[in-house]
């Protein structure tokens, strides 16, 4: 119901600021993140509230961070249980959307700090377009940039974003996705294959 209210009330007292829309519902100031709409060559063509982009399946820019340790294990996170889509599912270290004027690396480092509580150097690897529908009627349609970094430290997770975390050998991740796909986010199952193929080259 809240999501419906957000959707219907965006036009009320709204304005762009810091890549968010500020708007009021019953006099309460709310914020919603904007995503960068792109064409298939990653050229920016506009901005749209995140929920609306997911409702309309509009192509937008995104990134996915994969953190590995010196044992070649991947740091996975379990999404917080109150997330509006894919709650409680396991996924890559973190992922989100770039802000307007923000580089892929800067965005990845920002979100890694926000969700997992640490910052490390990241490297761009591959990028690709994917489309993944959710059971709740929303759809991810993203041009995703895969970023990779290396660390042995344990994260300090943000409970608003992350329920749990673990290290898992890359080969075990691939095997577990095949055996228990329902435990993982729709986008991770797609992105992991791209990541796996890249590191296997």
MDAnalysis code that builds the backbone (N, CA, C; Angstrom):
import MDAnalysis as mda
import numpy as np

u = mda.Universe.empty(603, n_residues=201, atom_resindex=np.repeat(np.arange(201), 3), trajectory=True)
u.add_TopologyAttr("name", ["N", "CA", "C"] * 201)
u.add_TopologyAttr("resid", np.arange(1, 202))
u.add_TopologyAttr("resname", ["UNK", "UNK", "UNK", "UNK", "UNK", "UNK", "UNK", "UNK", "UNK", "UNK", "UNK", "UNK", "UNK", "UNK", "UNK", "UNK", "UNK", "UNK", "UNK", "UNK", "UNK", "UNK", "UNK", "UNK", "UNK", "UNK", "UNK", "UNK", "UNK", "UNK", "UNK", "UNK", "UNK", "UNK", "UNK", "UNK", "UNK", "UNK", "UNK", "UNK", "UNK", "UNK", "UNK", "UNK", "UNK", "UNK", "UNK", "UNK", "UNK", "UNK", "UNK", "UNK", "UNK", "UNK", "UNK", "UNK", "UNK", "UNK", "UNK", "UNK", "UNK", "UNK", "UNK", "UNK", "UNK", "UNK", "UNK", "UNK", "UNK", "UNK", "UNK", "UNK", "UNK", "UNK", "UNK", "UNK", "UNK", "UNK", "UNK", "UNK", "UNK", "UNK", "UNK", "UNK", "UNK", "UNK", "UNK", "UNK", "UNK", "UNK", "UNK", "UNK", "UNK", "UNK", "UNK", "UNK", "UNK", "UNK", "UNK", "UNK", "UNK", "UNK", "UNK", "UNK", "UNK", "UNK", "UNK", "UNK", "UNK", "UNK", "UNK", "UNK", "UNK", "UNK", "UNK", "UNK", "UNK", "UNK", "UNK", "UNK", "UNK", "UNK", "UNK", "UNK", "UNK", "UNK", "UNK", "UNK", "UNK", "UNK", "UNK", "UNK", "UNK", "UNK", "UNK", "UNK", "UNK", "UNK", "UNK", "UNK", "UNK", "UNK", "UNK", "UNK", "UNK", "UNK", "UNK", "UNK", "UNK", "UNK", "UNK", "UNK", "UNK", "UNK", "UNK", "UNK", "UNK", "UNK", "UNK", "UNK", "UNK", "UNK", "UNK", "UNK", "UNK", "UNK", "UNK", "UNK", "UNK", "UNK", "UNK", "UNK", "UNK", "UNK", "UNK", "UNK", "UNK", "UNK", "UNK", "UNK", "UNK", "UNK", "UNK", "UNK", "UNK", "UNK", "UNK", "UNK", "UNK", "UNK", "UNK", "UNK", "UNK", "UNK", "UNK", "UNK", "UNK", "UNK", "UNK", "UNK", "UNK"])
u.atoms.positions = np.array([
    [0.818, -1.193, 0.000],
    [0.000, 0.000, 0.000],
    [0.864, 1.260, 0.000],
    [1.954, 1.223, 0.761],
    [2.844, 2.380, 0.799],
    [3.448, 2.634, -0.572],
    [3.837, 1.537, -1.267],
    [4.418, 1.706, -2.586],
    [3.415, 2.352, -3.535],
    [2.133, 1.977, -3.426],
    [1.101, 2.571, -4.256],
    [0.940, 4.055, -3.934],
    [0.997, 4.376, -2.642],
    [0.887, 5.782, -2.245],
    [2.059, 6.591, -2.765],
    [3.261, 6.017, -2.705],
    [4.442, 6.702, -3.233],
    [4.267, 6.983, -4.713],
    [3.785, 5.978, -5.429],
    [3.624, 6.110, -6.873],
    [2.609, 7.201, -7.207],
    [1.519, 7.273, -6.470],
    [0.449, 8.213, -6.775],
    [0.730, 9.626, -6.312],
    [1.690, 9.773, -5.401],
    [1.910, 11.089, -4.798],
    [3.228, 11.739, -5.195],
    [3.922, 11.172, -6.170],
    [5.231, 11.731, -6.526],
    [5.120, 13.174, -7.016],
    [3.982, 13.508, -7.628],
    [3.839, 14.848, -8.185],
    [3.652, 15.918, -7.114],
    [3.391, 15.527, -5.878],
    [3.126, 16.477, -4.818],
    [4.425, 16.979, -4.233],
    [4.654, 18.291, -4.361],
    [5.821, 18.949, -3.764],
    [7.121, 18.250, -4.124],
    [7.264, 17.807, -5.371],
    [8.465, 17.054, -5.750],
    [9.482, 17.950, -6.423],
    [10.775, 17.626, -6.209],
    [11.849, 18.310, -6.902],
    [13.099, 17.447, -6.839],
    [13.989, 17.676, -7.804],
    [15.207, 16.877, -7.885],
    [16.265, 17.452, -6.962],
    [16.922, 16.598, -6.173],
    [17.985, 17.030, -5.282],
    [18.825, 15.818, -4.907],
    [20.132, 15.910, -5.172],
    [21.060, 14.841, -4.803],
    [20.621, 13.477, -5.336],
    [20.153, 13.482, -6.607],
    [19.740, 12.253, -7.263],
    [18.582, 11.556, -6.542],
    [17.767, 12.327, -5.829],
    [16.545, 11.805, -5.232],
    [15.413, 12.759, -5.562],
    [14.195, 12.268, -5.438],
    [13.013, 13.133, -5.476],
    [12.528, 13.290, -4.044],
    [12.320, 14.537, -3.638],
    [11.701, 14.807, -2.350],
    [10.219, 15.055, -2.596],
    [9.354, 14.416, -1.813],
    [7.926, 14.629, -1.956],
    [7.263, 14.401, -0.607],
    [6.036, 14.862, -0.482],
    [5.348, 14.799, 0.802],
    [4.105, 13.920, 0.711],
    [3.960, 13.056, 1.719],
    [2.747, 12.264, 1.880],
    [2.197, 12.571, 3.263],
    [0.985, 13.113, 3.318],
    [0.362, 13.491, 4.585],
    [1.290, 14.409, 5.381],
    [2.004, 15.289, 4.665],
    [2.858, 16.261, 5.322],
    [4.219, 15.742, 5.721],
    [4.513, 14.458, 5.446],
    [5.797, 13.866, 5.819],
    [6.730, 13.891, 4.615],
    [7.933, 14.445, 4.799],
    [8.897, 14.525, 3.710],
    [9.483, 13.137, 3.438],
    [9.377, 12.676, 2.205],
    [9.879, 11.375, 1.799],
    [10.925, 11.567, 0.708],
    [11.759, 10.566, 0.492],
    [12.763, 10.609, -0.564],
    [12.684, 9.326, -1.385],
    [12.909, 9.471, -2.685],
    [13.024, 8.290, -3.531],
    [14.198, 8.473, -4.479],
    [14.992, 7.441, -4.601],
    [16.182, 7.469, -5.446],
    [15.799, 7.534, -6.921],
    [16.590, 8.278, -7.684],
    [16.439, 8.316, -9.129],
    [17.468, 7.398, -9.769],
    [17.082, 6.752, -10.865],
    [18.032, 5.951, -11.641],
    [18.273, 6.639, -12.974],
    [19.421, 6.320, -13.582],
    [19.819, 6.926, -14.849],
    [19.335, 6.048, -15.995],
    [18.443, 6.571, -16.812],
    [17.964, 5.838, -17.984],
    [19.027, 5.917, -19.076],
    [19.250, 4.796, -19.763],
    [20.282, 4.743, -20.794],
    [19.764, 4.014, -22.027],
    [20.485, 4.213, -23.144],
    [20.217, 3.394, -24.324],
    [21.133, 2.175, -24.277],
    [21.115, 1.361, -25.301],
    [21.884, 0.112, -25.283],
    [23.386, 0.329, -25.379],
    [23.812, 1.568, -25.695],
    [25.234, 1.918, -25.696],
    [25.640, 2.630, -24.413],
    [24.763, 2.631, -23.417],
    [25.014, 3.250, -22.109],
    [25.070, 4.774, -22.172],
    [24.443, 5.365, -23.180],
    [24.323, 6.817, -23.239],
    [23.154, 7.261, -22.381],
    [23.377, 8.246, -21.511],
    [22.333, 8.712, -20.609],
    [21.234, 9.431, -21.392],
    [19.978, 9.088, -21.120],
    [18.860, 9.719, -21.824],
    [17.834, 10.325, -20.874],
    [18.043, 10.192, -19.553],
    [17.108, 10.795, -18.615],
    [17.211, 10.185, -17.237],
    [16.327, 10.651, -16.342],
    [16.244, 10.146, -14.982],
    [14.811, 9.705, -14.703],
    [14.664, 8.741, -13.780],
    [13.335, 8.260, -13.410],
    [13.398, 7.727, -11.981],
    [12.343, 7.923, -11.191],
    [12.310, 7.292, -9.868],
    [12.500, 5.773, -9.976],
    [13.267, 5.219, -9.040],
    [13.651, 3.812, -9.117],
    [12.449, 2.873, -9.204],
    [11.458, 3.087, -8.354],
    [10.306, 2.189, -8.352],
    [9.564, 2.257, -9.683],
    [9.437, 3.447, -10.236],
    [8.752, 3.593, -11.526],
    [9.516, 2.867, -12.632],
    [10.839, 2.961, -12.606],
    [11.648, 2.257, -13.607],
    [11.456, 0.752, -13.501],
    [11.311, 0.242, -12.271],
    [11.088, -1.187, -12.078],
    [9.660, -1.587, -12.460],
    [8.729, -0.689, -12.277],
    [7.349, -0.967, -12.679],
    [7.215, -1.017, -14.196],
    [7.924, -0.127, -14.892],
    [7.795, 0.012, -16.346],
    [8.858, -0.773, -17.113],
    [9.794, -1.418, -16.386],
    [10.868, -2.202, -17.008],
    [11.692, -1.358, -17.975],
    [12.021, -0.131, -17.571],
    [12.793, 0.776, -18.413],
    [14.285, 0.515, -18.201],
    [15.046, 0.467, -19.279],
    [16.482, 0.205, -19.196],
    [17.194, 1.330, -18.447],
    [17.986, 0.948, -17.427],
    [18.715, 1.941, -16.643],
    [20.081, 1.387, -16.243],
    [20.959, 2.296, -15.829],
    [22.339, 1.949, -15.493],
    [22.422, 1.382, -14.078],
    [23.262, 0.367, -13.902],
    [23.429, -0.258, -12.596],
    [24.842, -0.819, -12.480],
    [25.179, -1.288, -11.288],
    [26.479, -1.939, -11.082],
    [26.315, -3.073, -10.087],
    [27.229, -4.040, -10.165],
    [27.258, -5.163, -9.236],
    [28.695, -5.363, -8.771],
    [28.885, -5.421, -7.448],
    [30.217, -5.578, -6.865],
    [30.412, -7.025, -6.417],
    [31.555, -7.597, -6.793],
    [31.964, -8.927, -6.360],
    [33.270, -8.781, -5.588],
    [33.281, -9.145, -4.304],
    [34.492, -9.093, -3.494],
    [34.981, -10.513, -3.251],
    [36.249, -10.751, -3.547],
    [36.886, -12.058, -3.374],
    [37.979, -11.961, -2.319],
    [38.239, -13.070, -1.619],
    [39.364, -13.106, -0.681],
    [40.529, -13.888, -1.287],
    [41.601, -14.061, -0.500],
    [42.783, -14.725, -1.045],
    [42.610, -16.240, -1.180],
    [41.470, -16.768, -0.738],
    [41.138, -18.180, -0.953],
    [40.247, -18.355, -2.182],
    [40.043, -17.270, -2.914],
    [39.175, -17.256, -4.087],
    [37.725, -17.566, -3.723],
    [37.333, -17.112, -2.533],
    [35.945, -17.214, -2.093],
    [35.237, -15.884, -2.366],
    [33.964, -15.975, -2.661],
    [33.146, -14.805, -2.949],
    [32.347, -14.400, -1.716],
    [32.351, -13.108, -1.402],
    [31.537, -12.598, -0.299],
    [30.100, -12.409, -0.787],
    [29.184, -13.187, -0.222],
    [27.759, -13.080, -0.535],
    [27.042, -12.337, 0.575],
    [25.971, -11.650, 0.216],
    [25.103, -11.050, 1.223],
    [23.692, -11.598, 1.072],
    [23.007, -11.665, 2.204],
    [21.577, -12.002, 2.214],
    [20.803, -10.707, 2.369],
    [19.909, -10.433, 1.447],
    [19.175, -9.170, 1.470],
    [18.268, -9.092, 2.701],
    [18.134, -7.884, 3.226],
    [17.304, -7.668, 4.401],
    [15.884, -8.165, 4.149],
    [15.243, -8.626, 5.202],
    [13.933, -9.274, 5.073],
    [12.805, -8.301, 4.749],
    [13.043, -6.998, 4.938],
    [11.987, -6.022, 4.673],
    [12.114, -5.362, 3.302],
    [13.075, -5.797, 2.462],
    [13.240, -5.238, 1.122],
    [11.958, -5.420, 0.311],
    [11.654, -4.432, -0.566],
    [10.387, -4.509, -1.294],
    [10.428, -5.510, -2.446],
    [11.606, -5.966, -2.824],
    [11.667, -7.119, -3.707],
    [12.864, -7.990, -3.312],
    [12.730, -9.277, -3.544],
    [13.769, -10.279, -3.266],
    [14.263, -10.271, -1.816],
    [13.375, -10.094, -0.828],
    [13.832, -10.097, 0.569],
    [14.349, -11.464, 0.989],
    [15.437, -11.473, 1.755],
    [15.954, -12.712, 2.306],
    [16.728, -13.593, 1.340],
    [16.856, -13.175, 0.096],
    [17.578, -13.984, -0.882],
    [19.067, -13.636, -0.872],
    [19.890, -14.604, -1.260],
    [21.328, -14.403, -1.324],
    [21.714, -13.806, -2.673],
    [22.754, -12.971, -2.646],
    [23.179, -12.280, -3.859],
    [24.645, -11.905, -3.736],
    [25.168, -11.187, -4.732],
    [26.570, -10.784, -4.715],
    [26.831, -9.764, -3.607],
    [28.078, -9.363, -3.445],
    [28.496, -8.558, -2.294],
    [27.641, -7.313, -2.118],
    [27.408, -6.586, -3.183],
    [26.435, -5.490, -3.160],
    [26.154, -5.068, -4.591],
    [25.061, -4.366, -4.768],
    [24.716, -3.823, -6.080],
    [23.759, -2.656, -5.887],
    [23.730, -1.779, -6.867],
    [22.840, -0.621, -6.773],
    [22.889, 0.135, -8.091],
    [22.598, 1.438, -8.017],
    [22.527, 2.282, -9.202],
    [23.442, 3.499, -9.046],
    [24.100, 3.860, -10.122],
    [24.931, 5.045, -10.125],
    [24.066, 6.297, -9.982],
    [24.620, 7.306, -9.358],
    [23.985, 8.607, -9.311],
    [24.438, 9.429, -10.509],
    [23.665, 10.428, -10.860],
    [24.024, 11.268, -12.006],
    [25.384, 11.920, -11.761],
    [26.291, 11.780, -12.722],
    [27.616, 12.361, -12.606],
    [28.606, 11.510, -11.835],
    [28.205, 10.341, -11.378],
    [29.048, 9.466, -10.572],
    [29.627, 8.358, -11.437],
    [30.924, 8.097, -11.322],
    [31.545, 7.021, -12.093],
    [31.114, 5.660, -11.541],
    [31.309, 4.625, -12.355],
    [30.962, 3.275, -11.907],
    [31.754, 2.881, -10.662],
    [33.057, 3.191, -10.650],
    [33.906, 2.835, -9.520],
    [33.489, 3.594, -8.267],
    [33.254, 4.885, -8.396],
    [32.841, 5.689, -7.235],
    [31.517, 5.188, -6.676],
    [30.600, 4.815, -7.558],
    [29.306, 4.300, -7.117],
    [29.475, 2.977, -6.380],
    [30.315, 2.100, -6.929],
    [30.542, 0.804, -6.285],
    [31.164, 0.942, -4.910],
    [32.139, 1.828, -4.774],
    [32.793, 2.032, -3.487],
    [31.831, 2.662, -2.482],
    [31.012, 3.587, -2.948],
    [30.019, 4.206, -2.055],
    [29.057, 3.163, -1.505],
    [28.523, 2.333, -2.410],
    [27.515, 1.366, -1.965],
    [28.122, 0.254, -1.124],
    [29.359, -0.135, -1.414],
    [30.029, -1.138, -0.603],
    [30.181, -0.635, 0.833],
    [30.510, 0.641, 0.988],
    [30.614, 1.223, 2.321],
    [29.254, 1.301, 2.993],
    [28.225, 1.689, 2.242],
    [26.882, 1.855, 2.810],
    [26.290, 0.524, 3.268],
    [26.493, -0.531, 2.492],
    [25.863, -1.811, 2.795],
    [26.736, -2.723, 3.658],
    [28.040, -2.758, 3.354],
    [28.924, -3.748, 3.978],
    [29.949, -3.136, 4.925],
    [30.031, -1.811, 4.991],
    [30.841, -1.149, 5.997],
    [32.326, -1.117, 5.752],
    [32.762, -1.301, 4.503],
    [34.190, -1.174, 4.216],
    [34.370, -0.687, 2.780],
    [35.572, -0.222, 2.485],
    [35.877, 0.292, 1.156],
    [37.206, -0.287, 0.684],
    [37.268, -0.725, -0.565],
    [38.478, -1.283, -1.160],
    [38.567, -0.803, -2.608],
    [39.740, -0.898, -3.225],
    [39.832, -0.596, -4.661],
    [38.992, -1.575, -5.478],
    [38.348, -1.063, -6.508],
    [37.527, -1.885, -7.387],
    [37.999, -1.727, -8.826],
    [37.756, -2.757, -9.617],
    [38.140, -2.745, -11.023],
    [36.934, -3.103, -11.879],
    [36.742, -2.358, -12.966],
    [35.667, -2.679, -13.900],
    [36.059, -3.900, -14.728],
    [35.112, -4.786, -14.945],
    [35.387, -5.989, -15.735],
    [34.482, -6.023, -16.975],
    [33.282, -6.540, -16.850],
    [32.383, -6.658, -17.996],
    [31.114, -5.846, -17.740],
    [30.410, -5.548, -18.810],
    [29.093, -4.925, -18.699],
    [28.171, -5.568, -19.721],
    [26.882, -5.612, -19.408],
    [25.921, -6.281, -20.285],
    [24.516, -5.847, -19.893],
    [23.570, -6.126, -20.754],
    [22.156, -5.814, -20.504],
    [21.419, -7.097, -20.121],
    [20.591, -7.016, -19.102],
    [19.758, -8.166, -18.743],
    [18.385, -7.664, -18.318],
    [17.429, -8.583, -18.328],
    [16.048, -8.284, -17.918],
    [15.560, -9.425, -17.051],
    [15.121, -9.092, -15.826],
    [14.715, -10.133, -14.875],
    [13.411, -9.726, -14.196],
    [12.301, -10.390, -14.498],
    [11.024, -10.091, -13.833],
    [10.969, -10.704, -12.432],
    [10.240, -10.037, -11.526],
    [10.038, -10.530, -10.166],
    [8.611, -11.020, -9.999],
    [8.386, -11.804, -8.948],
    [7.048, -12.327, -8.671],
    [6.050, -11.226, -8.324],
    [6.548, -10.081, -7.824],
    [5.636, -9.009, -7.402],
    [5.254, -8.060, -8.533],
    [5.607, -8.399, -9.767],
    [5.218, -7.586, -10.912],
    [6.259, -6.568, -11.341],
    [7.305, -6.377, -10.556],
    [8.378, -5.464, -10.926],
    [9.385, -6.191, -11.816],
    [10.184, -5.409, -12.545],
    [11.179, -5.983, -13.457],
    [12.472, -5.188, -13.383],
    [13.586, -5.899, -13.247],
    [14.901, -5.278, -13.403],
    [15.273, -5.331, -14.882],
    [15.549, -4.172, -15.462],
    [16.019, -4.096, -16.840],
    [17.211, -3.156, -16.820],
    [18.402, -3.734, -16.749],
    [19.579, -2.935, -16.430],
    [20.719, -3.162, -17.412],
    [21.496, -2.099, -17.606],
    [22.812, -2.206, -18.210],
    [23.775, -2.237, -17.039],
    [24.257, -3.419, -16.726],
    [24.973, -3.655, -15.483],
    [26.487, -3.685, -15.695],
    [27.200, -2.948, -14.840],
    [28.663, -2.926, -14.857],
    [29.157, -3.773, -13.682],
    [29.926, -4.808, -13.973],
    [30.418, -5.717, -12.942],
    [31.784, -5.229, -12.453],
    [31.869, -4.979, -11.141],
    [33.076, -4.460, -10.502],
    [33.633, -5.521, -9.558],
    [34.952, -5.694, -9.556],
    [35.585, -6.727, -8.744],
    [36.633, -6.098, -7.836],
    [36.678, -6.567, -6.572],
    [37.686, -6.128, -5.621],
    [38.131, -7.291, -4.756],
    [39.202, -7.078, -3.988],
    [39.786, -8.151, -3.177],
    [39.972, -7.684, -1.736],
    [39.566, -8.537, -0.793],
    [39.678, -8.211, 0.625],
    [39.535, -9.486, 1.441],
    [40.188, -9.515, 2.609],
    [40.026, -10.624, 3.558],
    [39.254, -10.210, 4.801],
    [38.875, -8.942, 4.889],
    [38.244, -8.457, 6.108],
    [36.769, -8.829, 6.171],
    [36.274, -8.983, 7.388],
    [34.851, -9.229, 7.600],
    [34.104, -7.906, 7.493],
    [32.942, -7.907, 6.868],
    [32.188, -6.662, 6.742],
    [31.502, -6.279, 8.054],
    [31.095, -5.035, 8.143],
    [30.227, -4.549, 9.223],
    [28.914, -4.195, 8.543],
    [27.997, -5.167, 8.498],
    [26.816, -5.026, 7.649],
    [25.833, -3.989, 8.196],
    [25.153, -3.330, 7.261],
    [24.091, -2.385, 7.580],
    [22.780, -3.174, 7.653],
    [22.169, -3.306, 8.841],
    [20.968, -4.155, 8.964],
    [19.758, -3.621, 8.195],
    [19.798, -2.361, 7.801],
    [18.715, -1.844, 6.963],
    [18.772, -2.413, 5.559],
    [19.944, -2.909, 5.163],
    [20.146, -3.411, 3.808],
    [20.439, -4.907, 3.759],
    [21.125, -5.410, 4.781],
    [21.685, -6.758, 4.731],
    [21.299, -7.542, 5.983],
    [20.812, -8.775, 5.786],
    [20.442, -9.631, 6.917],
    [21.617, -10.470, 7.401],
    [22.467, -10.926, 6.472],
    [23.600, -11.771, 6.835],
    [24.608, -11.765, 5.693],
    [25.723, -12.461, 5.889],
    [26.759, -12.551, 4.859],
    [27.559, -13.830, 5.061],
    [28.325, -14.225, 4.045],
    [29.205, -15.389, 4.168],
    [30.206, -15.389, 3.019],
    [31.340, -16.060, 3.256],
    [32.286, -16.378, 2.188],
    [31.879, -17.723, 1.595],
    [32.006, -17.869, 0.285],
    [31.655, -19.127, -0.364],
    [32.569, -19.339, -1.562],
    [33.188, -20.515, -1.694],
    [34.025, -20.780, -2.865],
    [33.232, -20.575, -4.154],
    [33.887, -20.021, -5.152],
    [33.195, -19.696, -6.399],
    [32.559, -20.935, -7.021],
    [33.280, -22.046, -7.036],
    [32.723, -23.277, -7.603],
    [31.500, -23.744, -6.830],
    [31.502, -23.536, -5.511],
    [30.352, -23.932, -4.681],
    [29.149, -23.033, -4.949],
    [29.402, -21.766, -5.222],
    [28.308, -20.858, -5.577],
    [27.628, -21.348, -6.849],
    [28.429, -21.663, -7.845],
    [27.880, -22.138, -9.121],
    [27.052, -23.401, -8.919],
    [27.562, -24.328, -8.118],
    [26.858, -25.585, -7.862],
    [25.569, -25.356, -7.072],
    [25.617, -24.458, -6.081],
    [24.442, -24.224, -5.242],
    [23.339, -23.492, -6.001],
    [23.724, -22.581, -6.902],
    [22.724, -21.921, -7.735],
    [21.979, -22.945, -8.581],
    [22.716, -23.921, -9.118],
    [22.086, -24.958, -9.946],
    [21.149, -25.841, -9.124],
    [21.539, -26.132, -7.877],
    [20.747, -27.035, -7.037],
    [19.622, -26.322, -6.289],
    [19.845, -25.054, -5.910],
    [18.856, -24.317, -5.111],
    [18.654, -22.909, -5.670],
    [18.174, -22.770, -6.890],
    [18.040, -21.443, -7.511],
    [17.093, -20.517, -6.759],
    [16.154, -21.112, -6.008],
    [15.173, -20.294, -5.283],
    [15.798, -19.503, -4.141],
    [17.028, -19.813, -3.762],
    [17.689, -19.114, -2.655],
    [18.386, -17.833, -3.092],
    [18.458, -17.600, -4.411],
    [19.266, -16.511, -4.943],
    [18.418, -15.514, -5.725],
    [18.884, -14.264, -5.762],
    [18.155, -13.236, -6.505],
    [18.184, -13.539, -7.996],
    [17.155, -13.059, -8.687],
    [17.044, -13.311, -10.126],
    [18.237, -12.733, -10.872],
    [18.647, -11.522, -10.492],
    [19.749, -10.897, -11.222],
    [21.094, -11.567, -10.924],
    [21.274, -12.053, -9.691],
    [22.556, -12.678, -9.353],
    [22.787, -13.928, -10.186],
    [21.732, -14.695, -10.414],
    [21.873, -15.921, -11.201],
    [22.324, -15.601, -12.635],
    [21.916, -14.449, -13.141],
    [22.335, -14.019, -14.483],
    [23.736, -13.440, -14.444],
    [23.963, -12.523, -13.493],
    [25.237, -11.817, -13.413],
    [26.375, -12.761, -13.047],
    [26.097, -13.736, -12.178],
    [27.158, -14.663, -11.768],
    [27.737, -15.402, -12.961],
    [26.891, -15.789, -13.914],
    [27.382, -16.497, -15.094],
    [28.353, -15.618, -15.877],
    [28.017, -14.320, -16.019],
    [28.913, -13.395, -16.713],
    [30.231, -13.266, -15.950],
    [30.135, -13.137, -14.626],
    [31.326, -13.028, -13.781],
    [32.161, -14.302, -13.858],
    [31.506, -15.445, -13.789],
    [32.216, -16.734, -13.807],
    [32.940, -16.937, -15.138],
    [32.267, -16.603, -16.227],
    [32.882, -16.751, -17.539],
    [34.081, -15.810, -17.674],
    [33.974, -14.605, -17.085],
    [35.068, -13.639, -17.171],
    [36.303, -14.141, -16.418],
    [36.123, -14.640, -15.197],
    [37.288, -15.056, -14.399],
    [37.833, -16.391, -14.895],
    [37.049, -17.136, -15.680],
    [37.510, -18.431, -16.173],
    [38.338, -18.304, -17.456],
    [38.355, -17.114, -18.028],
    [39.091, -16.906, -19.284],
    [40.605, -16.900, -19.055],
])
